[in-house]
Amino acid sequence: MRILHTMLRVGNLDRSIAFYTEVLGMKLLRRNDYPDGKFTLAFVGYQDEKEGAVLELTYNWGVEEYDLGSGYGHVAIEVDNASQACELVKQKGGSVIREAGPMKHGTTVIAFVSDPDGYKIEFIQKKS
């Protein structure tokens, strides 16, 4: 068994694909429209779905916003340098909501950014 994907509902699919591909450097792996169900699915990730977990971006036609609720946490991405990763996000117009630094009560260097729909993405710096 393995984790295949995490699904996020998004209000503007093109904007979300641009964020995950252009800002975070993922690849658009596939995109399919389902006219009978009035939704589109797009899968993005750093590697092929056969090799690792990816994100499924679900756009329900005509729904532009979701209440994220209090149960969702974040998606974590390993980076070589969390400060540099934050700078790249800022340069590309993304939002850094917690600058790189040691996690509370620990030493692991982390940072947080948010995607256009408000989902949080944690950068976890590789340990040297």
Protein Blocks (a to p, Z undefined) as FASTA:
>chain_A
ZZfbdcdddfblklmmmmmmmmnopacfbdcddfknopacddddfbdfklmccdddddde
hiabdcebjmbgbdcdddfblklmmmmmmmnopacfbdcdddehiabdcdddddfkopac
ddddddZZ
